[in-house]
Amino acid sequence: MAPKTEYAVIGGTETKVDGLEKVTGRTRYADDLSFPNMLYGRFLRSPHAHARIKNIDVSKAAAMPGVHCILTGKDFPIPFGPLPISEDEHVLAIDKAIYVGEPVVAIAASDEATADAACRAVVVDYEELESYMTLEEALAQKGEAIHPDHRGGNVHKEVPLEIGDVEQGFAEAEYLREDVFYYEGNTHMPIEEHACIGVPEGIDKVTLYSSTQNPHYGHRLLGKVLGLSPSRIRVVATPVGGGFGGKCDTFSHEFSACRMALLTGRPVKFTLTREEVFYTHRGRHPVLMWSKIGFKRNGKITAMYFKSFLDGGACGSLGVASTYYTGALQPCSYKIPHYKFEGVRLFTNKPVCGPKRGHGTPQPRTVMETQLDKTAVDLGIDPATLRLINAVEPYSKTVNHFRITSCGLKECIEKVVEASDFRNKWGKLPHGKGIGFAASVYMSGAGVPQYWNNGPHSEVTVKVGRFGEVQCLTGSTDIGQGSMMVHASIVAEVLGLHTRDIMVLNGDTATTPIDLGSYSSRVTFMSGNAALQAARRMRDQIAGVVAESFGVTADRIEFREYKVFNADNPEQSMDWPDACALTESKLGAQSSSGNYTPPDLAGPYKGGTVGPSPAYTFTALAVQVDVDPETGMIKIEKVWCAHDIGFPINHTLVIGQVEGGIYMGLSEALLEEMVYRKNRLKAPSLLDYKTITVAEMPEIETHLICTNDPEGPFGAKEAGQGPLLPAIPALLNAVYDAVGVRIDEVPCSPDKVLFAMEEKAEGGAGRYGPKAFLEHKMTSKPVRAPRPAEWENGNEGRMS
Amino acid sequence: MLRLPEFEYAAPTTVAEATRLLHERGTKAMLLAGGTDLIPNLKRRQFRPELVVALHKVEALRGIQERSGRLVIGPLATLAEVAAHPAIRSQYPALANAAAMIGTPQLRNQGTLGGNLFLNTRCSFYNQLEEWRNSDGSCLKAEGGKCQVAPGGKRCWAVSSSDTAPVLAALGAELRLVRHDDERMVPVAALYRDDGINYLAVQPGEMLTEVLLPVAGTWDRTAFLKLRRRGTFDFPILNVAGAVKFGAGNVVERISVMLGAVGSTPMAIDAQKLFAGKPLDNAAATAALQTQAGKRATPLPNTDASHVWRKRMVRVYTARILKELAT
């Protein structure tokens, strides 16, 4: 139940504006679209992990009736990447293939079966090279580097950072611990496979309809790679049937569809198969981590030194950011006086890793929260209290210079403790049953864009027509998270309308203004603020005209229940359409724009731009499990979650996001893994890549903590990613509480639990996980930064 | 989407017509019942039949009825029908439970009992796209290359993954197999061979027309347990079926226990010798049965989950099936 608010729409439970068409199957996803004379595109993919391409013979395919266009790597000579600092991808492999599943040849034909048969008729002559399938192999690099021109060889990126003096911090510690942890890679698995259609328009113009989270970035990259002015390209994001970060990059099928449409003069559609979605990937990085943390006996953290090795797959993608993110948010939930981080990302001959819900932060969060749990046991402080002792405070600076504004971490912790009866259960449930606790922090949007520019991060236009019809134009895309509903709610609230009165048009680079995209949990905060500004400007325009006709000042005009009226004399009112028509007759066509640019919050050091956000959300979560001591199988009984949302734009949407994030976290914790057999992905299928189902999902009890962020629209912050984070460590901590073993590896499969239990029974440590960290000497210059002034003189970051 | 290979298609309306087609085309023809396994396998080019003989128009293969005190199940009875059938639920709950644990509700509405009994053996190197299989060697079962699971050997280790087979074998059910010019009855246990490729002991041109359960009262209790990592959707990575008839004094008169999904065939473990005349909770017999089951099972790394763990679970589930039968 949503609590009562002062608002008509905000904080309520109105049905999503795009909900009915989705549940009745009427939403038109990219693959549902069809155009006259459309061709069907298909890729021939590399069967080898690392192989030189000596020759590609397409003659048989070219001679097949119905084949209209064949492209190879040489047709796309310009390398690209979502980040300008690592442009190492090609649309189609040039000279060599660098992972099994990499597109090598693209063929467009009059039907799918012909395109398929034509791909089978292509003969590619490969010479296999030494492949690098693990961190160890990549680091040892016994043959040719995956990207021979890359300065670091297979070492893609190094991030060495120290803030304060960790040695001093460790010297002050009375309890120290070191842990090594391995988090296996996993993938987004959206139910909608990627699909797109390139449609030729006019003279040398092309429209791309695509299932994408980021049409704006795609627009930019299509121009670059196709060698075409962006003024000749239009990108339309179709409704996205699940993104989770997997549809952020711009992909081979999008470039190919556009190029083929321009070459053939016919629309070209690509729809990936499920297997191809696994190869397209950009999912969670496998990360090997080492963490050393020091505490006072009273539980106060004195210092942390964190190291991560990311297995990046074959290309950069957003991996530079991912690397930073494995070190960015540890100091943002707990006060860490001295902090050192070393992150290394390696190239391997596997599908490319990138951003998945939580982007680079679930792995370190899992390590830190399990370390806190181990510490709590050793120090004899209960896990919730240990977190309260160290919790960051509202309006403070983290030691790595991030600005915290609203912060409900303590309230979240206390809420979950109370709801789950944590203190009466932890350590007290019968053998086999356990409860685990964890907390986390996440960003409401990244502070900097993916390519450097000075423009707003979000722009929204509101248009009002003669009959009172309202359009809200936003470049953001709805990936199921409810951004259309968020925009409709904000505009409806300001103009005194119902959300069904607002037509939200989104994600079209030709007709909607720029928004950077649906990633980084940024849309509600950033585009929401732009929508709020645009709606208020529209309200002011209309209020001015109506005030004049009422003979009052504009500040006396209110908008409510489809009416515009004099606040001092509600009898004096005008129906909304009449007010719109009157305004148009006086001022002409009515539109207004709003913009949002986050404040400059970058830390004063190299890499200080990754992690700052205009607002952070905080989450606490408890999981109760039942572990079968004979099999090691884990049944999740219940989850309690409290999330600092700032303020919910729509209560139901937020609960949905929280539950979806927890689902994804639990699924990673228990089952999901992208594992390989020699060079091949073991389970590229919906059946064999295991995710938890409705049969495994426990009841989730969600509490929203409202801290009313001063800069969020109506006080709102993010909900899409944060609640995923604590679910994973809370589950591992619950397993310990149930059967007394530490699984320092994700996923926490039953064999690991059973083997750790057997080891413990034989007098061992009762732990399953990696034994050692990798040796590597950083070649990058260490980055040292002073602590913020707010940390001087024993002040722990509080901003005065 | 993945495209089907080309094949001829026939949809006969009688068993005679269907067996005639099988006789004419021999191994080049394949039967299509519910299609929940065959169609995805065809898309992955696991085999390329010349002719697919669809059975959905053969009315004689449908339905569940009682005949001379025995339940007779048509092979086209859906798994959902088997799971919900009142007489099966009361007399042979193990069969109803096994059927209810296959796939998902949608798959059980489409998939058939006959299809599950004849289910192709599975292997995580075999149930892959053609491009995947051929990207690093090939698969003995699909292309006739080298086995990727046990490269040294000559045999195929694809896994018998039927949930109903171990149950029906444990119950002592019989099958009517019909050819164009004759027919025979075989016990379910005799349907299978310990070979991942030639996993069925059927004659060329034979098809299943009836599944006959033993007469009511043959067993006092039946039980089925399935190991999988999720509560739905998944094929078994181990299953155990059991049936028991008690004699006077609550000691075992007859007992039958079958293991499935830990080898290329369902496997009988000789519980009768260990338990005859003893109560089900006899500790020594239980331990001996566990040891025997552990020796029989040959899980390999070609399914979901660790094969070492699966091997361990054989002992656990063997003890559990005895507890299930006792309660």
Interface residues (C-beta under 8 A of the other chain):
Chain A: R45 P47 H48 V100 E112 A113 D116 T271 T273 E275 E630 T631 G632 M633 L671 R677 K678 N679 R680 K682 A683 P684 S685 L687 D688 K690 I692 T693 V694 A695 E696 S749 P750 D751 L754 F755
Chain B: M1 L2 R3 S124 F125 N127 Q128 L129 E131 W132 N134 S135 D136 Q148 L227 R229 R230 G231 T232 F233 D234 D304 A305 S306 V308 W309 R312 M313 V316
